[in-house]
Each structure stands twice: as structure tokens, then as C-alpha cells.
Amino acid sequence: MSAQAAADLRAAAKLLREKGWTQGQLARDGLGVGVDLFSTRACSFCMSGALERVSGGWYNTRESARVLGAVLPTPISEWNDAPGRTADEVIAALEQAATLAEAQS
């Protein structure tokens, strides 16, 4: 794994702590409406949306997503959108994946 994957995973966790977390959309505006994840109106993100936002797009998240897949029991979007899931759990999973990526680099 690369240091870049670890950095992206930590940046995604930071983005969620600072901006907010959501389910069912990559990003939402302040009214809860789904928006493009690169929009200036985006103020909350799902796990995938946060990774894409900090890395510049889905293509750049492949390595981070692979590490995250080793930490999560189900696919990223399914896990993020599970009923009862919390922002703290999502942030903790991103941090755990970042630590794994650092250990593997």
C-alpha cells in the first residue's frame, strides 16, 4: 500500500469530522439535498464521497478503497448506508484503514 492511500483515508476522516457525514448520497448540501461532491454547496459526505472528494475522483481512490475493503465486512456503500450506522463508526473505519495502509507501506 502507499503512503498516499493512508493520507487519503485520513483526509476523508478529517473531512467527515469537519463537514459532516451522510447516507444515501455521495454529498448533500445544507438542506440535505444531494449535490455533486465537488460542489461548493456540498457540506456532508458519505464514506465514498469523502474519499473521492479528497483524492480528486473515484479513479484515484482505488488503492484506498482496497484497504478499506479489508477493514469492512461488506462493500463500502452498503456498510456506510446500513441502518443504525453512525458518523463515529465511519470515521473510525477510515482511521483503521489508514493505519493498515501505513503498516503495509
C-alpha positions in Angstrom: 0.0 0.0 0.0 1.1 3.5 -0.5 1.5 6.5 1.8 -1.0 8.2 -0.5 -3.7 5.8 0.4 -3.1 6.3 4.1 -3.1 10.1 3.6 -6.4 10.0 1.6 -8.1 7.8 4.2 -7.0 10.2 7.0 -8.1 13.2 4.9 -11.5 11.6 4.3 -11.9 11.0 8.1 -11.0 14.6 8.7 -13.4 15.9 6.1 -16.3 13.9 7.8 -15.3 15.2 11.2 -15.2 18.8 10.0 -18.0 18.9 7.4 -20.4 16.1 8.3 -21.5 12.6 7.2 -24.5 11.4 5.3 -26.1 8.3 3.9 -27.7 7.6 0.6 -25.9 10.2 -1.4 -22.2 11.0 -2.2 -22.8 14.5 -0.9 -25.5 16.8 0.4 -26.0 20.5 0.8 -27.1 22.3 3.9 -30.7 21.5 3.2 -30.0 17.8 2.8 -30.4 17.7 -0.9 -28.0 15.6 -2.9 -25.3 17.6 -4.8 -22.2 16.9 -6.8 -19.5 16.0 -4.4 -17.2 18.7 -5.8 -19.9 21.4 -5.5 -19.1 24.4 -3.2 -22.5 23.7 -1.7 -21.5 20.2 -0.5 -21.4 20.1 3.3 -21.8 16.4 4.2 -20.4 13.3 2.5 -20.8 9.6 2.7 -17.6 7.5 3.1 -17.2 7.0 -0.7 -17.9 10.7 -1.4 -15.4 11.8 1.2 -12.7 9.6 -0.3 -13.5 10.8 -3.8 -13.5 14.5 -2.7 -10.1 14.4 -1.0 -8.4 12.3 -3.7 -9.9 14.2 -6.8 -12.2 11.5 -8.1 -13.1 7.8 -8.0 -10.2 6.7 -10.2 -7.8 7.9 -7.6 -9.5 6.1 -4.7 -8.8 2.5 -5.9 -6.0 1.8 -3.5 -7.7 3.4 -0.6 -10.9 1.5 -1.4 -9.0 -1.8 -1.4 -7.6 -1.1 2.0 -11.0 -0.1 3.3 -12.4 -3.3 1.9 -10.0 -5.2 4.1 -11.5 -3.5 7.2 -15.2 -3.5 6.3 -17.3 -6.7 6.3 -19.5 -5.5 3.3 -19.0 -3.2 0.3 -18.3 0.4 1.2 -21.7 1.9 0.2 -23.6 -0.9 1.8 -21.7 -0.5 5.0 -22.0 3.3 5.1 -25.7 3.2 4.4 -26.6 0.5 6.9 -29.5 1.5 9.2 -28.1 2.5 12.6 -24.6 3.3 11.2 -23.1 6.4 12.9 -20.6 9.0 11.8 -18.2 7.9 14.5 -18.2 4.4 13.2 -17.5 5.6 9.7 -14.6 7.9 10.8 -13.2 5.1 13.0 -13.2 2.7 10.0 -11.4 5.2 7.8 -8.8 5.8 10.5 -8.4 2.0 11.0 -7.9 1.6 7.2 -5.3 4.4 7.2 -3.4 2.7 10.0 -3.4 -0.6 8.0 -2.2 1.2 4.8 0.6 2.8 6.8 1.6 -0.6 8.2 1.7 -2.1 4.7 3.7 0.6 3.1 
